[in-house]
Amino acid sequence: MQPEGAPLRLSIIRAVCDEHGRWHEEHLSSDTRIADLASCMMEKARQ
């Protein structure tokens, strides 16, 4: 549990497959995830 008044930290993890077919976790910042989602939404809007 965090001390009272401490800022909350959001942890976002994405599963990534490497060139050898092995999966690993990649930690992302919330800014990176928001940019990924925006890019995906724009791509879908173009279709």
Secondary structure as GFF3:
##gff-version 3
##sequence-region A 1 47
A	DSSP	beta_strand	12	17	.	.	.	ID=ss1
A	DSSP	beta_strand	23	28	.	.	.	ID=ss2
A	DSSP	alpha_helix	30	46	.	.	.	ID=ss3
###
